Amino acid sequence: MRSTGTRRRLAGTAAAALIAGVGVLAAAPSAMAKANVLTIEKVSLHNPDVQVKVTYSCDPGLDHELVANAKTLGTRDEATAAGTIKRDKLICDSNSHQAQVNMRPAPGSHFVKGNKVKVTVFYFDNDGFSYAREDAAVVL
């Protein structure tokens, strides 16, 4: 009888540990989903710059920059622009924050109202890797 009671207790403890572990794993994806995410909210023209409003979230302690690029679509003369938010300007606490990136046109490039533009935002780390890429095509 003793061994049966002990087995039941061990089985109950193992089942409780398994259920607790499954609960932790089920909660983990939602917590991780908040970090290192980018969303393009709005793209606008502020001559000569193109501006993009971004909602971002990043893990604490990450050492990276937020980069934005723009290029015209469907025109003979392709215009490009780029902008960066440096590491020290990002708030990385796994919460969502908003930032505005001013993209300066490359020499010889210009954007006008009505241009169709593809905007790409991504994180760029110290090792040269980019991740969390988000694209949007809009008309200025």
Secondary structure by P-SEA (a helix, b strand, c coil): caaaaaaaaaaaaaaaaaaaaaaaaaaaaaaaaacbbbbbccccccccbbbbbbbbccccccbbbbbbbbbbccccbbbbbbccccccccccccbbbbbbbbbbbccccccccccbbbbbbbbbcccccccbbbbbbbcc
